[in-house]
Amino acid sequence: MPGVILKPGEALESAIRRYKRTCEKSRIFAEVRRREYYEKPTEARKRCFAAAVKRSRKRLMRDNPMFLAKMKRKH
């Protein structure tokens, strides 16, 4: 669990901001959101597969500018 030590003369608001930033960097809020409800193993696999497809499409577009032109013509 991240912690923040209050510096001498530091306002409480800025310490809270620093705490929120450290929590965000350590991905605590994302973990809480992910564990908010039970996700079935099949749903998790489906989500991971969709993320992999998205990453591969993104890589394709970055590496091959013609891919983007084809996708625009298709629609």
C-alpha positions in Angstrom: 0.0 0.0 0.0 1.5 3.3 -1.0 2.0 5.9 1.6 2.8 9.6 1.7 4.7 11.4 4.4 3.6 15.0 5.0 6.4 17.5 4.4 6.9 20.4 6.8 4.6 23.3 5.7 2.9 21.2 3.1 -0.9 21.7 2.6 -3.1 18.7 3.2 -4.6 19.1 -0.3 -1.3 18.7 -2.0 -0.4 15.6 0.1 -3.7 14.1 -0.9 -2.9 14.8 -4.6 0.5 13.1 -4.2 -1.2 10.1 -2.5 -3.7 9.8 -5.4 -0.9 10.0 -7.9 1.1 7.3 -6.1 -2.0 5.1 -6.0 -2.6 5.6 -9.7 1.0 4.7 -10.5 0.8 1.5 -8.5 -2.4 0.6 -10.4 -4.5 0.2 -7.2 -7.6 1.9 -8.6 -7.5 -0.3 -11.8 -7.2 -3.4 -9.6 -10.2 -2.3 -7.4 -12.3 -1.7 -10.6 -11.3 -5.1 -12.0 -12.3 -6.9 -8.7 -15.5 -5.0 -8.2 -17.5 -8.0 -9.5 -16.7 -11.6 -10.3 -15.6 -12.2 -13.9 -16.1 -15.7 -15.2 -13.0 -17.3 -16.7 -14.6 -17.4 -20.2 -15.3 -13.7 -20.0 -11.7 -13.0 -18.9 -10.4 -15.1 -21.8 -12.7 -13.2 -24.2 -11.5 -9.9 -22.9 -7.9 -10.9 -23.3 -8.5 -12.1 -26.8 -10.2 -8.9 -27.8 -7.3 -6.9 -26.4 -4.8 -9.1 -28.3 -6.8 -8.5 -31.6 -6.8 -4.7 -30.9 -3.1 -4.7 -30.3 -2.4 -6.6 -33.5 -4.6 -4.3 -35.5 -2.8 -1.3 -34.0 0.6 -2.8 -34.8 -0.6 -3.5 -38.4 -1.7 0.1 -38.9 1.5 1.4 -37.4 3.7 -0.8 -39.6 1.7 -0.6 -42.8 0.1 2.6 -43.9 -1.7 0.9 -46.8 -3.7 -1.1 -44.3 -5.4 2.1 -43.1 -6.2 3.1 -46.6 -7.9 -0.3 -47.2 -9.9 0.0 -44.1 -11.2 3.4 -45.1 -12.2 2.2 -48.6 -14.0 -0.8 -47.1 -16.6 1.2 -45.3 
